[in-house]
């Protein structure tokens, strides 16, 4: 399913919704901004991303993490 088909499906399903709380929650998600993430957290993520991109740190995929237990 491509992105246009996903959008069309969402639009069709929202048209069937009669629950006002659900619609409000959907609107909240659609209007969410990056301000939900504290600035200090963004800085930590940026630092980790730079270390990963420079090769200073490695990442493990989920299978590696699971197998380590």
Order of alpha helices (4+ residues) and beta strands (2+ residues): alpha-alpha-alpha-alpha
